[in-house]
């Protein structure tokens, strides 16, 4: 699934992969909504399905940083409410994505992005101050998040909807999401190793060469989050999701 040697990987592929990992670091540090760019660039570099496994170890590195840095802001009641549904979605995603051909896998990711974008914009336009409490809301968001994170590491839009709906302030948003993704990415890893076989020795060696990019992104992300106020932070999430949804068409 991966190119056999480093010499087979073009400079353009390395550049796209490093940029994707840098943006992932920025996202993990708090600027949520960047995942569509990450996924697009990494899929261009290594293919849609292979890129999902390539991302997992790097995501866990970013998650580890985020849970340490934002731990004091974590709201565990929302994680407890959301996590079981997300795990269910991951298990569904394992079955759906195992034998899904590359072309269908790619278009599944595109559909997910546009559905997610529509939901985010709809929620923002409603401007309702009421926090959804029905289990159907957290359940549906959780299941869709789980399926999307397994198929394409694209849970961000659905988790953003949930946390925005809960009216979480900026730091609580980031801290709670950090723990949620740390847990779920660890849960996903064995499926990528033993079922999909998208995490291999070769993919881990590629991960090692991309590590510097994620650390640069993490530290820049922390700096930028401090500079953005609450209102602009939520607006940023919606805008980058919209741009990413358009960008995916040019893959």
N, C-alpha and C positions, 0 to 999 in steps of 0.2 A: 504493500500500500504506500510505503514511502520510497523515495529515491534511494538507491542502494549505497551511494557514497556522497560525501560532501561535494566532490567535484562535479557531480551530476546536477547540483542545485545552482541555478543561475544567480547572478548578482541581483537581478530584479526580484527574484523570489526571496532572497535573503533580506533585501531592502523592505519589501512589503511585509514580511514576517516580523522584522524588527520594529517597524512602525506599528503594526498591530499590537505587539506585546507592550510597546511604550504606551499606547493609548489604553491598553488594558490596565497598566499600572496607574495611569491618571484616573481611570474609572474606579479602581479598587480603593484609591485614596479618597474618593468621595464624589467625583464628578460623574454621577450615574447617567446612563443613556448612551455611553460610548460603545456598548457591546456590538451594535450593528456594524460599526466601522471595523472593529476588531475581527469579527467573523468574516466580513467581506474580504478584507485584505489577506487573512490567513487562508481562506478558501481559494483565493486567486493564486497564492503561493504553493499550496500543497494539495488542493482538492477539497471539496466540501466535507466529505465524511472523514477523511484522514485528519483534517484540521481540528475536528471536534476532540479527538483523543490527544492531539498535540497540545491543545490548550490546557487540558486538565491539570497537569503538574504545575504549570505556570500560574493558573488561577489559584491553586492552593497556596503557592508562595505569596501571591497578592492578598489572599484572604487572611493568611497568618499575620501579615503586617497590619491589615485593617482591624482585625479583632484585638490586637495588642494596643493599637493607637486609639481606637474608638470604644474600647470595651466598657468604659464607665457610662457611656450613653445608651447602652443596649436596653431595649424594652422586651424582656423575655415573654411577656404575656402575648405579644403579637406573633412571636416565633412559635410558641406552643399552639397557637390557634391555626397557624398557616402550614407548619412543617409536615404534619401527617398527610395532608392533601397533596403536598408537593412530592413527597416520597411515592405516593400512589401514582402520580403522574409520571415520575421517573420510570417506574416499573412498566407502565403502559408504553412509554417511549422506547424502552429497551426492546420490547416485542415489535413495535411498529418499525423501528429503524434498523433492526438487525440485518434484514435482507433487502432493504430499500435501495434500488439502483441509484447511482450518482445523480442522474438527471432529475429523477423524482425527488431525491433528497434535497437537491438545490431548490426546486420549486416549492417544496414543502416549507423551506426556510423563508422564501419570499412571501408566501401566503401568510405565514405566521407574523412576519414583520408588518404587513399592511393591516391585518386584523388588529394587531397590537396598537399600531398608530391610530387607527380609528377610535379605539377604545380610550386611549389617552386623551385625544382631542375632545371627544364627547364628554369625558369626565371633567376636563378643564372648563369647557363651555357651560356646564351645568352650574358651576359656582355654588353648589350646595354646601352648607356648613354641617349638614347631618352626617354622622359617621355610620356607615353600614354595619349592622350587628347580626344580620341573619347568616346562618351557617352556609347558605347557598352561595353567598358572595365570596367568602373566604375559601369555600370548597372549590368553586369553579375557577377562581384565580389561582389557587394552589395546584390543581390538577393540570391546568393549561401551562403553568410555570414549569411543572415537573416534566411534562412532555417536551416542551420547547427547550428546556435546558439540556435534556438528554439528546434530542435530535440535532440541535445546533448551537448549544450554549447561548440560547436567546430568551432566557427567562426574564431578563431585565424589564421589558415593557410591562409584563403582567405583575411582577413584584412592585414595580413603580406605581402602578394603578392602585394596588392594595395599600401601600404605605402612604401614598398621597391621600387616598380616601380616609385613612386613619388620622390625617392631619398631623403627622409627625413632624416636629421641627427638624431643621437640617442635620444637626449632629446625631439626633436620635434615629433619623432616617438612615444615615450612613452606618451607625453602630449596629443597629438591628439587622440591616441587610448584610453586613459583614459576617455576622455569626450564622445567619441563615444560609448563605452561600458556602461558607466554610464547611458546615455540616453536610450540605447536599453534594458538594464537589467531592468530598471524601467518600460519600456513599456511592457516587457514580463511578469512581475509579475502578473498582473490581470488574464492573460490567465492560468498561473499555478494554481492560486487560484480557479477560477470559471469554467474553461473549462476542464483542465486536472486533477485538484484537487490533484496536487502533492505538494502543499504547505499547510500544515495543522498545527494545534496546536502542534501535536507531532513532526513534522519536525522542527518547530521553537524552541522547547525545545532542540532538538538535536543540532541545530545551536548555541544556547547559550553555550553549553558545548564545542563546537569546536572553539569558538572565540579566546581563547588564542593562538591557533596554527596559525591563520591568522596574528595576530599582530607580532609574532616572525618572520614569513616569510616576512612580509612587511619591517621590519627594516633591516633584513639581505639582502633583495633584493636591497634596496637603497644603502647599502654599496658596494655590488658586482657590480652594474651598474657603479658606480664611478670608479671602477678599470678596466673596460673593454673598450678598444678603439673602434672606429667606425667600423673598418674592422672586428675585432674579434666579435663584437656584432652581426653583420649580419651573420657571419659564425655560431655563437652559435645558432641563430634562426633556421637555416637550419639543424644543427646537432641534436638538441633536438627533432625537428619534425620527423626526420628520425628514431631516437631511439624509440620514442613514437609510431610510426607507426608499428614497429616490436613488441613492447611490447603489443599492443592491441590484438595480436593473442593469447596470453597466458592467456587471461581473462577466 
